[in-house]
Amino acid sequence: MNIYIIGGGAAGMMAAIAAKEVNENAEVHIIEKNDKLGKKIFITGKGRGNMTNAQDINEFFKNYVTNPRFLYSALYDFTNLDVIKLLENNGCKTKIERGDRVFPVSDHAYSITDSLKHYMKKLGIQIHYKTEVRKINYKGGKVIGLETNHGKYPADRVIVATGGLAYPSTGSTGDGYIFAKDAGINVTETYPSLVCLTVHEPDVYRLKGLTLKNISINICDDKGKSFYKDFGDMDFIDEGLRGPVIISASAIITKYLNSSDPTLRKELTVHINLKPALNDQQLDERLLRDFHEFRNKELRNAFSNLLPAQLIPVFTSRLESKGVDINKKTTEVDKETRKKVVTLLRDFEFNISGTGSFKEAIVTQGGVSVKDISPKTMESKKISGLYFAGEVLDVDGYTGGFNMQMAFSTGHLAGRSAAEEDIEMS
């Protein structure tokens, strides 16, 4: 029996391993368009390889934004502990860091791929580099083979693990969606996720490089409906906002900003609370103390104890636009003016114009519709012998190792299911 896996990323490599472990007599092939395996793995965790998360597997589901219930069988079939065990048994020692993120001890993502490649070589898995699949062939509703730039191959099972559209430089160019559509499988609209947010306000450029610690955000539409709230850190970049709370927020709001459906699109604003640990009274008391300390200075020069230096010119400029005389001495600032300062500290807002592109997105949201895929096997409900795994599926999660675990788990289930079916039919 021939099992062909299209794509040599996390899902593809794990699918190959699972298939060969289950059926050692199967001929297992990985078709990879690049000259190396796991190109996207190399950039995960900023190059350090955030392979999974150490949370209890029952806690994983709340970290998936789209179709978390679809992953029940896959995650319990091959858990985070299974991933760690497999990698450690093949030379990749692991460690747990902040947020229960799991990394190689080496701090190099290539330790993950080296471990998987070592095990695949031991299992006798065949890898075809610089080979691009052009078409999957079917007959009578079943897979019979595939066509590549190097010729045709007969196949009893094909697992599509091509990734999505994020980081196209790694080879994720949406091939899997074409294969799915050719097989009559629905593909939902795709969006860049875990990505920066762009904003309309020009003063954001003056804040490039600034990080705000321990702030809270609330993203709302023009009617005040809240779509996302969070607490943590954020960064300013050329075109807008980034950092942990923004990246997570993008997973929730990307469809409202990028959808081709005008009825779904929203005008959204991020409201930043610069001092969430203090209530209004405490903030006012803090201002009184600071203004007393800077009693011989103008208001615009009285925020150095309260705000980062880079933020102060933008903050005071916005105060001025609200009718506050920032050249007034702090001793002349009345209660009404302090109230305006507190209001701006509570709601330092930016109107969102969009998100970053797929070129910089960590994952793709949308993809092969899970309604057309069996969650117990990862097999297509429409074509026998055709499986899908990893980011190509309409499943995505937050940062922290959850997307990599999804790829490993769905890949493992697809590989095991394909190989088990081979045994049953032999």
Buried (B, 14 or more C-beta within 10 A) or exposed (E): BBBBBBBBBBBBBBBBBBBBBBBEEBBBBBBBBBEBBBBBBBBBBEEBBBBBBBBEBEEBBEBBBBBBEBBEBBBBBBBBEBBBEBBBEBEBEBEEEEEBBBBBEBEBBBBBBBBBBBBBEEBEBEBBEEBBBEEBBBEEEEBBBBBBEEEEBEBBBBBBBBBBBBBBEBBBBBBBBBBBEEBEBBBBBBBBBBBBBBBEBEEBEBBEEBBBEEBBBBBBBEEEEEBBBBEBEBBBBEBBBBBBBBBBBBBBBBBBBBBEEEEEEBEBBBBBBBBBEBEEEEBBEBBBEBBEEBEEBBBBBBBEEBBBEBBBBBBBEBBBEEEBBBEBBBEEBEEEBBBBBBBBBBEBBBEBBBBBBBEBBBBBBBBBBBEBBBBEBBBBEBBBBBBBBBBBBBBBBBBBBBBBBBBBBBBBBBBBBBBBBBEEEE
